[in-house]
Amino acid sequence: MSLPTLGRSIAISGLVLAGLFGACTPAAAGPAQDRWVNIPDTATVADGLACGGRIGGVTVATDRLPGLVYVRLNATFVGIPTTPGVLCSVSATLHWRNLGTGAAGSWSAEVSGGVIDFPAEPWTHLETGSGRVEVTLTTDRPHLPSVTEINVY
């Protein structure tokens, strides 16, 4: 067997073996695909003397956990809190509705904040199911709600 023929035979054998082993092993998972969507600001009055500001947040859906959306809220308020050493705060509620399935739910959290002082931001995960989901952010005080849509894996 000549050297070029031997080289070609080895190359072909290698490709066949690689194909066999490749078919027997699971494909390596690629990096997670994440969808980040900002929740538009909701202007609101907050508890305290002349406290007010905004609440916003972010959602993230990942293809590694289909049907789930992670949500984090944050706030910036100005004003005079009624309790010394406590920031202005408000109870925020996130209402969601899956536009494809009709499933719906809500989640509430106490949100507080200041211009400089930012406490821990409340977060959760929502079991919305896959598809387009409408999210509305409201508070228990006078406010201008915000609405957005997210696509959940």
Secondary structure, 3 states (H helix, E strand, C coil): CCHHHHHHHHHHHHHHHHHHHHHHCCCCCCCCCEEEEEEEEEEEEEECEEEEEEEEEEEEEECCCCCEEEEEEEEEEEEECCCCCCCCEEEEEEEEEECCCCCEEEEEEEEECCCCCCCCCCEEEEECCCEEEEEEEEECCCEECEEEEEEEC
